[in-house]
Amino acid sequence: MSKLIESIKIKAKLLQKLKLKKDPHFKLKNAYQKHFFVCDEHYIRFLGYELSNPEILATGRNWAHPLNASSLETIKNRIRLKNKRT
């Protein structure tokens, strides 16, 4: 897992350098950030879930294409409720 996090950090630094250089192709390279984001176990815990939670396991790693859509809807509903309370 730490190799994955390190890889993500390196990619983020490279993208930041491209942005600073005002690369004309930067918008194309950076467009993916409007469509998804990468998170680790800390964010999942912040949402109120443990990694061993059955809903998290049933949903899978790719929430854009979940393994179980109803589990993802349950997670989204819980997140919405949490946001309303704060």
MOPAC internal coordinates of N, CA, C and O (Angstrom, degrees):
PM7 1SCF
backbone

  N    0.0000 0     0.00 0     0.00 0    0    0    0
  C    1.4371 1     0.00 0     0.00 0    1    0    0
  C    1.5242 1   111.00 1     0.00 0    2    1    0
  O    1.2310 1   119.88 1   142.89 1    3    2    1
  N    1.3220 1   117.83 1   -37.11 1    3    2    1
  C    1.4608 1   120.42 1  -178.69 1    5    3    2
  C    1.5274 1   111.28 1   -66.29 1    6    5    3
  O    1.2310 1   119.64 1   148.44 1    7    6    5
  N    1.3377 1   118.29 1   -31.56 1    7    6    5
  C    1.4651 1   120.41 1   177.37 1    9    7    6
  C    1.5219 1   109.83 1   -66.10 1   10    9    7
  O    1.2310 1   120.25 1   141.52 1   11   10    9
  N    1.3371 1   117.14 1   -38.48 1   11   10    9
  C    1.4552 1   121.10 1   178.21 1   13   11   10
  C    1.5247 1   110.53 1   -64.36 1   14   13   11
  O    1.2310 1   120.27 1   134.79 1   15   14   13
  N    1.3076 1   117.09 1   -45.21 1   15   14   13
  C    1.4607 1   121.30 1   179.42 1   17   15   14
  C    1.5237 1   110.11 1   -62.72 1   18   17   15
  O    1.2310 1   120.22 1   137.35 1   19   18   17
  N    1.3085 1   117.18 1   -42.65 1   19   18   17
  C    1.4673 1   121.38 1   178.97 1   21   19   18
  C    1.5321 1   110.22 1   -62.51 1   22   21   19
  O    1.2310 1   120.45 1   139.30 1   23   22   21
  N    1.3247 1   116.75 1   -40.70 1   23   22   21
  C    1.4575 1   121.45 1   178.63 1   25   23   22
  C    1.5282 1   110.60 1   -62.77 1   26   25   23
  O    1.2310 1   120.31 1   137.90 1   27   26   25
  N    1.3101 1   117.02 1   -42.10 1   27   26   25
  C    1.4646 1   121.55 1   179.41 1   29   27   26
  C    1.5278 1   109.99 1   -64.86 1   30   29   27
  O    1.2310 1   120.29 1   138.66 1   31   30   29
  N    1.3165 1   117.06 1   -41.34 1   31   30   29
  C    1.4645 1   120.55 1   178.68 1   33   31   30
  C    1.5231 1   111.16 1   -62.22 1   34   33   31
  O    1.2310 1   120.32 1   138.69 1   35   34   33
  N    1.3351 1   116.99 1   -41.31 1   35   34   33
  C    1.4664 1   121.12 1   179.41 1   37   35   34
  C    1.5230 1   110.04 1   -63.97 1   38   37   35
  O    1.2310 1   120.30 1   135.62 1   39   38   37
  N    1.3346 1   117.04 1   -44.38 1   39   38   37
  C    1.4644 1   120.35 1   179.24 1   41   39   38
  C    1.5193 1   110.84 1   -62.91 1   42   41   39
  O    1.2310 1   120.27 1   140.11 1   43   42   41
  N    1.3165 1   117.10 1   -39.89 1   43   42   41
  C    1.4649 1   120.48 1   178.79 1   45   43   42
  C    1.5260 1   110.94 1   -63.37 1   46   45   43
  O    1.2310 1   120.22 1   139.26 1   47   46   45
  N    1.3304 1   117.19 1   -40.74 1   47   46   45
  C    1.4676 1   120.71 1   178.21 1   49   47   46
  C    1.5303 1   110.93 1   -64.38 1   50   49   47
  O    1.2310 1   120.38 1   138.44 1   51   50   49
  N    1.3217 1   116.87 1   -41.56 1   51   50   49
  C    1.4618 1   120.04 1   178.70 1   53   51   50
  C    1.5248 1   111.13 1   -63.72 1   54   53   51
  O    1.2310 1   120.58 1   137.32 1   55   54   53
  N    1.3305 1   116.50 1   -42.68 1   55   54   53
  C    1.4583 1   119.84 1   178.00 1   57   55   54
  C    1.5245 1   110.98 1   -63.15 1   58   57   55
  O    1.2310 1   120.25 1   141.04 1   59   58   57
  N    1.3128 1   117.12 1   -38.96 1   59   58   57
  C    1.4583 1   121.04 1   178.24 1   61   59   58
  C    1.5276 1   111.02 1   -63.08 1   62   61   59
  O    1.2310 1   120.56 1   138.99 1   63   62   61
  N    1.3402 1   116.54 1   -41.01 1   63   62   61
  C    1.4588 1   120.10 1   177.95 1   65   63   62
  C    1.5245 1   111.26 1   -63.63 1   66   65   63
  O    1.2310 1   120.29 1   138.79 1   67   66   65
  N    1.3405 1   117.06 1   -41.21 1   67   66   65
  C    1.4548 1   120.56 1   177.52 1   69   67   66
  C    1.5240 1   110.83 1   -61.39 1   70   69   67
  O    1.2310 1   121.17 1   138.46 1   71   70   69
  N    1.3102 1   115.36 1   -41.54 1   71   70   69
  C    1.4580 1   120.18 1   179.84 1   73   71   70
  C    1.5323 1   110.40 1   -62.52 1   74   73   71
  O    1.2310 1   120.28 1   137.25 1   75   74   73
  N    1.3198 1   117.07 1   -42.75 1   75   74   73
  C    1.4599 1   121.27 1  -179.64 1   77   75   74
  C    1.5226 1   112.26 1   -66.19 1   78   77   75
  O    1.2310 1   120.50 1   148.16 1   79   78   77
  N    1.3286 1   116.65 1   -31.84 1   79   78   77
  C    1.4618 1   120.84 1   179.93 1   81   79   78
  C    1.5262 1   111.87 1   -78.64 1   82   81   79
  O    1.2310 1   120.20 1   172.16 1   83   82   81
  N    1.3147 1   117.22 1    -7.84 1   83   82   81
  C    1.4706 1   122.30 1  -178.15 1   85   83   82
  C    1.5271 1   110.65 1    59.99 1   86   85   83
  O    1.2310 1   120.88 1  -137.24 1   87   86   85
  N    1.3037 1   115.92 1    42.76 1   87   86   85
  C    1.4582 1   122.24 1   177.68 1   89   87   86
  C    1.5353 1   108.84 1   -59.55 1   90   89   87
  O    1.2310 1   119.35 1   -52.20 1   91   90   89
  N    1.3569 1   118.85 1   127.80 1   91   90   89
  C    1.4625 1   120.72 1  -178.37 1   93   91   90
  C    1.5292 1   113.30 1   -62.83 1   94   93   91
  O    1.2310 1   119.59 1   158.43 1   95   94   93
  N    1.3147 1   118.38 1   -21.57 1   95   94   93
  C    1.4631 1   121.71 1   179.75 1   97   95   94
  C    1.5232 1   112.18 1   -94.84 1   98   97   95
  O    1.2310 1   120.53 1  -174.61 1   99   98   97
  N    1.3050 1   116.59 1     5.39 1   99   98   97
  C    1.4629 1   120.00 1  -175.16 1  101   99   98
  C    1.5163 1   112.35 1   -59.86 1  102  101   99
  O    1.2310 1   119.85 1   140.21 1  103  102  101
  N    1.3286 1   117.89 1   -39.79 1  103  102  101
  C    1.4579 1   119.87 1  -177.65 1  105  103  102
  C    1.5209 1   110.81 1   -60.45 1  106  105  103
  O    1.2310 1   120.00 1   141.49 1  107  106  105
  N    1.3143 1   117.60 1   -38.51 1  107  106  105
  C    1.4556 1   119.92 1   177.80 1  109  107  106
  C    1.5239 1   111.48 1   -67.58 1  110  109  107
  O    1.2310 1   120.71 1   139.71 1  111  110  109
  N    1.3224 1   116.24 1   -40.29 1  111  110  109
  C    1.4531 1   120.24 1  -179.49 1  113  111  110
  C    1.5180 1   111.23 1   -71.19 1  114  113  111
  O    1.2310 1   120.20 1   152.27 1  115  114  113
  N    1.3273 1   117.23 1   -27.73 1  115  114  113
  C    1.4513 1   122.32 1  -174.54 1  117  115  114
  C    1.5313 1   112.16 1   -96.71 1  118  117  115
  O    1.2310 1   119.87 1   175.42 1  119  118  117
  N    1.3233 1   117.86 1    -4.58 1  119  118  117
  C    1.4629 1   120.88 1  -173.49 1  121  119  118
  C    1.5278 1   113.07 1   -60.83 1  122  121  119
  O    1.2310 1   119.81 1   149.59 1  123  122  121
  N    1.3178 1   117.98 1   -30.41 1  123  122  121
  C    1.4600 1   119.94 1  -178.08 1  125  123  122
  C    1.5169 1   112.32 1   -59.58 1  126  125  123
  O    1.2310 1   119.50 1   153.84 1  127  126  125
  N    1.3274 1   118.55 1   -26.16 1  127  126  125
  C    1.4552 1   120.71 1  -176.53 1  129  127  126
  C    1.5193 1   112.15 1   -66.05 1  130  129  127
  O    1.2310 1   119.77 1   162.68 1  131  130  129
  N    1.3136 1   118.04 1   -17.32 1  131  130  129
  C    1.4528 1   120.88 1   177.21 1  133  131  130
  C    1.5236 1   111.50 1   -81.63 1  134  133  131
  O    1.2310 1   120.02 1   167.32 1  135  134  133
  N    1.3089 1   117.57 1   -12.68 1  135  134  133
  C    1.4575 1   120.92 1  -172.96 1  137  135  134
  C    1.5198 1   114.58 1  -109.81 1  138  137  135
  O    1.2310 1   119.58 1   155.60 1  139  138  137
  N    1.2949 1   118.41 1   -24.40 1  139  138  137
  C    1.4566 1   120.63 1   179.09 1  141  139  138
  C    1.5166 1   110.32 1  -160.53 1  142  141  139
  O    1.2310 1   121.66 1   -10.94 1  143  142  141
  N    1.3037 1   114.42 1   169.06 1  143  142  141
  C    1.4550 1   119.45 1   173.73 1  145  143  142
  C    1.5114 1   108.14 1  -142.65 1  146  145  143
  O    1.2310 1   121.12 1   -19.85 1  147  146  145
  N    1.3071 1   115.46 1   160.15 1  147  146  145
  C    1.4552 1   121.98 1  -179.59 1  149  147  146
  C    1.5244 1   107.69 1  -105.78 1  150  149  147
  O    1.2310 1   120.97 1   -46.38 1  151  150  149
  N    1.3198 1   115.74 1   133.62 1  151  150  149
  C    1.4650 1   118.72 1   177.57 1  153  151  150
  C    1.5308 1   109.17 1  -131.28 1  154  153  151
  O    1.2310 1   121.17 1   -14.93 1  155  154  153
  N    1.3183 1   115.37 1   165.07 1  155  154  153
  C    1.4585 1   119.89 1   177.98 1  157  155  154
  C    1.5235 1   109.36 1  -115.97 1  158  157  155
  O    1.2310 1   120.93 1     9.42 1  159  158  157
  N    1.3159 1   115.82 1  -170.58 1  159  158  157
  C    1.4675 1   120.11 1  -175.42 1  161  159  158
  C    1.5248 1   113.19 1   -64.15 1  162  161  159
  O    1.2310 1   119.94 1   155.87 1  163  162  161
  N    1.3221 1   117.71 1   -24.13 1  163  162  161
  C    1.4641 1   120.27 1   179.41 1  165  163  162
  C    1.5305 1   111.18 1   -65.28 1  166  165  163
  O    1.2310 1   120.69 1   140.27 1  167  166  165
  N    1.3231 1   116.28 1   -39.73 1  167  166  165
  C    1.4685 1   119.58 1   178.52 1  169  167  166
  C    1.5246 1   110.56 1   -67.88 1  170  169  167
  O    1.2310 1   120.37 1   139.09 1  171  170  169
  N    1.3152 1   116.90 1   -40.91 1  171  170  169
  C    1.4703 1   120.53 1   178.55 1  173  171  170
  C    1.5256 1   109.34 1   -60.25 1  174  173  171
  O    1.2310 1   120.36 1   137.25 1  175  174  173
  N    1.3128 1   116.91 1   -42.75 1  175  174  173
  C    1.4725 1   120.22 1   177.92 1  177  175  174
  C    1.5251 1   111.14 1   -66.71 1  178  177  175
  O    1.2310 1   120.27 1   143.46 1  179  178  177
  N    1.3184 1   117.09 1   -36.54 1  179  178  177
  C    1.4612 1   120.77 1   176.89 1  181  179  178
  C    1.5291 1   110.76 1   -60.42 1  182  181  179
  O    1.2310 1   120.70 1   145.84 1  183  182  181
  N    1.3204 1   116.27 1   -34.16 1  183  182  181
  C    1.4621 1   120.67 1   178.16 1  185  183  182
  C    1.5281 1   112.36 1   -72.75 1  186  185  183
  O    1.2310 1   120.73 1   170.19 1  187  186  185
  N    1.3169 1   116.20 1    -9.81 1  187  186  185
  C    1.4589 1   120.19 1   177.84 1  189  187  186
  C    1.5154 1   114.42 1   101.12 1  190  189  187
  O    1.2310 1   120.71 1  -164.21 1  191  190  189
  N    1.3120 1   116.26 1    15.79 1  191  190  189
  C    1.4653 1   120.66 1  -178.82 1  193  191  190
  C    1.5224 1   110.57 1  -118.41 1  194  193  191
  O    1.2310 1   121.35 1   -29.42 1  195  194  193
  N    1.2979 1   115.02 1   150.58 1  195  194  193
  C    1.4592 1   121.39 1   168.30 1  197  195  194
  C    1.5276 1   107.22 1   -96.97 1  198  197  195
  O    1.2310 1   120.38 1   -25.02 1  199  198  197
  N    1.2991 1   116.87 1   154.98 1  199  198  197
  C    1.4684 1   120.30 1  -178.86 1  201  199  198
  C    1.5204 1   112.21 1   -64.62 1  202  201  199
  O    1.2310 1   120.35 1   156.95 1  203  202  201
  N    1.3134 1   116.93 1   -23.05 1  203  202  201
  C    1.4620 1   120.73 1  -179.71 1  205  203  202
  C    1.5239 1   112.54 1   -87.98 1  206  205  203
  O    1.2310 1   119.66 1  -178.66 1  207  206  205
  N    1.3393 1   118.25 1     1.34 1  207  206  205
  C    1.4564 1   122.41 1   179.88 1  209  207  206
  C    1.5308 1   109.79 1   -61.35 1  210  209  207
  O    1.2310 1   119.83 1   -46.24 1  211  210  209
  N    1.3356 1   117.93 1   133.76 1  211  210  209
  C    1.4707 1   120.44 1  -178.71 1  213  211  210
  C    1.5308 1   113.98 1   -57.86 1  214  213  211
  O    1.2310 1   119.89 1   145.94 1  215  214  213
  N    1.3349 1   117.82 1   -34.06 1  215  214  213
  C    1.4680 1   120.09 1   178.97 1  217  215  214
  C    1.5272 1   111.33 1   -67.15 1  218  217  215
  O    1.2310 1   120.88 1   139.37 1  219  218  217
  N    1.3190 1   115.93 1   -40.63 1  219  218  217
  C    1.4663 1   120.33 1   178.22 1  221  219  218
  C    1.5207 1   110.08 1   -65.33 1  222  221  219
  O    1.2310 1   120.50 1   134.73 1  223  222  221
  N    1.3178 1   116.64 1   -45.27 1  223  222  221
  C    1.4690 1   120.93 1  -179.75 1  225  223  222
  C    1.5255 1   111.18 1   -64.15 1  226  225  223
  O    1.2310 1   120.58 1   139.93 1  227  226  225
  N    1.3498 1   116.50 1   -40.07 1  227  226  225
  C    1.4686 1   120.04 1  -179.21 1  229  227  226
  C    1.5230 1   111.83 1   -68.84 1  230  229  227
  O    1.2310 1   120.55 1   148.28 1  231  230  229
  N    1.3300 1   116.56 1   -31.72 1  231  230  229
  C    1.4609 1   120.80 1  -179.79 1  233  231  230
  C    1.5237 1   111.38 1   -72.18 1  234  233  231
  O    1.2310 1   120.43 1   141.52 1  235  234  233
  N    1.3208 1   116.77 1   -38.48 1  235  234  233
  C    1.4609 1   120.76 1  -179.37 1  237  235  234
  C    1.5148 1   111.06 1    90.86 1  238  237  235
  O    1.2310 1   121.03 1     5.00 1  239  238  237
  N    1.3090 1   115.63 1  -175.00 1  239  238  237
  C    1.4698 1   121.36 1  -175.18 1  241  239  238
  C    1.5218 1   113.38 1   -82.52 1  242  241  239
  O    1.2310 1   119.74 1   152.46 1  243  242  241
  N    1.3064 1   118.10 1   -27.54 1  243  242  241
  C    1.4582 1   121.42 1  -175.95 1  245  243  242
  C    1.5272 1   109.39 1  -103.28 1  246  245  243
  O    1.2310 1   120.51 1   -79.95 1  247  246  245
  N    1.3162 1   116.63 1   100.05 1  247  246  245
  C    1.4638 1   120.35 1  -176.94 1  249  247  246
  C    1.5201 1   111.91 1   -75.87 1  250  249  247
  O    1.2310 1   119.44 1   166.20 1  251  250  249
  N    1.3134 1   118.67 1   -13.80 1  251  250  249
  C    1.4572 1   121.26 1   174.73 1  253  251  250
  C    1.5258 1   109.90 1   -72.51 1  254  253  251
  O    1.2310 1   120.92 1   150.01 1  255  254  253
  N    1.3190 1   115.84 1   -29.99 1  255  254  253
  C    1.4662 1   122.43 1   177.26 1  257  255  254
  C    1.5318 1   107.84 1  -133.79 1  258  257  255
  O    1.2310 1   120.35 1  -105.04 1  259  258  257
  N    1.3405 1   116.94 1    74.96 1  259  258  257
  C    1.4652 1   119.97 1  -173.70 1  261  259  258
  C    1.5277 1   112.09 1   -68.83 1  262  261  259
  O    1.2310 1   121.57 1   -28.32 1  263  262  261
  N    1.3202 1   114.59 1   151.68 1  263  262  261
  C    1.4575 1   119.73 1   175.58 1  265  263  262
  C    1.5274 1   110.17 1   -69.93 1  266  265  263
  O    1.2310 1   120.66 1   147.58 1  267  266  265
  N    1.3398 1   116.34 1   -32.42 1  267  266  265
  C    1.4607 1   122.02 1  -179.38 1  269  267  266
  C    1.5303 1   107.71 1  -135.65 1  270  269  267
  O    1.2310 1   120.60 1   -73.76 1  271  270  269
  N    1.3266 1   116.46 1   106.24 1  271  270  269
  C    1.4672 1   121.07 1  -174.85 1  273  271  270
  C    1.5253 1   112.60 1   -65.00 1  274  273  271
  O    1.2310 1   119.78 1   145.67 1  275  274  273
  N    1.3252 1   118.02 1   -34.33 1  275  274  273
  C    1.4676 1   119.17 1  -178.86 1  277  275  274
  C    1.5318 1   111.15 1   -68.78 1  278  277  275
  O    1.2310 1   119.95 1   146.20 1  279  278  277
  N    1.3212 1   117.70 1   -33.80 1  279  278  277
  C    1.4663 1   120.62 1   175.75 1  281  279  278
  C    1.5192 1   110.37 1   -64.96 1  282  281  279
  O    1.2310 1   120.18 1   139.47 1  283  282  281
  N    1.3223 1   117.26 1   -40.53 1  283  282  281
  C    1.4590 1   120.68 1   178.22 1  285  283  282
  C    1.5274 1   110.53 1   -64.53 1  286  285  283
  O    1.2310 1   119.96 1   140.20 1  287  286  285
  N    1.3178 1   117.68 1   -39.80 1  287  286  285
  C    1.4689 1   120.12 1   178.39 1  289  287  286
  C    1.5264 1   110.87 1   -63.50 1  290  289  287
  O    1.2310 1   120.34 1   141.46 1  291  290  289
  N    1.3251 1   116.96 1   -38.54 1  291  290  289
  C    1.4638 1   120.64 1   176.69 1  293  291  290
  C    1.5189 1   110.54 1   -62.19 1  294  293  291
  O    1.2310 1   120.51 1   136.92 1  295  294  293
  N    1.3126 1   116.64 1   -43.08 1  295  294  293
  C    1.4708 1   121.27 1   178.52 1  297  295  294
  C    1.5322 1   109.91 1   -62.74 1  298  297  295
  O    1.2310 1   120.15 1   133.29 1  299  298  297
  N    1.3316 1   117.31 1   -46.71 1  299  298  297
  C    1.4619 1   121.25 1  -179.66 1  301  299  298
  C    1.5289 1   111.27 1   -60.75 1  302  301  299
  O    1.2310 1   120.55 1   137.69 1  303  302  301
  N    1.3266 1   116.55 1   -42.31 1  303  302  301
  C    1.4663 1   120.01 1   178.90 1  305  303  302
  C    1.5215 1   111.42 1   -62.24 1  306  305  303
  O    1.2310 1   120.58 1   139.26 1  307  306  305
  N    1.3185 1   116.50 1   -40.74 1  307  306  305
  C    1.4630 1   119.95 1   178.82 1  309  307  306
  C    1.5352 1   110.82 1   -65.57 1  310  309  307
  O    1.2310 1   120.48 1   141.40 1  311  310  309
  N    1.3242 1   116.69 1   -38.60 1  311  310  309
  C    1.4641 1   120.81 1   178.17 1  313  311  310
  C    1.5277 1   109.63 1   -65.03 1  314  313  311
  O    1.2310 1   120.40 1   136.97 1  315  314  313
  N    1.3412 1   116.83 1   -43.03 1  315  314  313
  C    1.4666 1   120.13 1   178.93 1  317  315  314
  C    1.5269 1   110.97 1   -60.89 1  318  317  315
  O    1.2310 1   120.56 1   136.33 1  319  318  317
  N    1.3339 1   116.53 1   -43.67 1  319  318  317
  C    1.4682 1   120.19 1   178.80 1  321  319  318
  C    1.5242 1   111.01 1   -62.17 1  322  321  319
  O    1.2310 1   120.70 1   138.62 1  323  322  321
  N    1.3186 1   116.27 1   -41.38 1  323  322  321
  C    1.4548 1   120.54 1   179.04 1  325  323  322
  C    1.5211 1   110.77 1   -62.63 1  326  325  323
  O    1.2310 1   120.24 1   139.00 1  327  326  325
  N    1.3368 1   117.15 1   -41.00 1  327  326  325
  C    1.4693 1   121.71 1  -179.98 1  329  327  326
  C    1.5239 1   111.86 1   -67.47 1  330  329  327
  O    1.2310 1   119.86 1   145.67 1  331  330  329
  N    1.3261 1   117.87 1   -34.33 1  331  330  329
  C    1.4590 1   120.77 1   178.72 1  333  331  330
  C    1.5140 1   111.49 1   -66.99 1  334  333  331
  O    1.2310 1   120.38 1   146.45 1  335  334  333
  N    1.3159 1   116.89 1   -33.55 1  335  334  333
  C    1.4613 1   121.28 1  -178.48 1  337  335  334
  C    1.5144 1   112.41 1   -73.27 1  338  337  335
  O    1.2310 1   120.31 1   154.20 1  339  338  337
  N    1.3328 1   117.02 1   -25.80 1  339  338  337
  C    1.4759 1   119.28 1  -177.02 1  341  339  338
  C    1.5049 1   112.01 1   -93.39 1  342  341  339
  O    1.2310 1   120.10 1   180.00 1  343  342  341

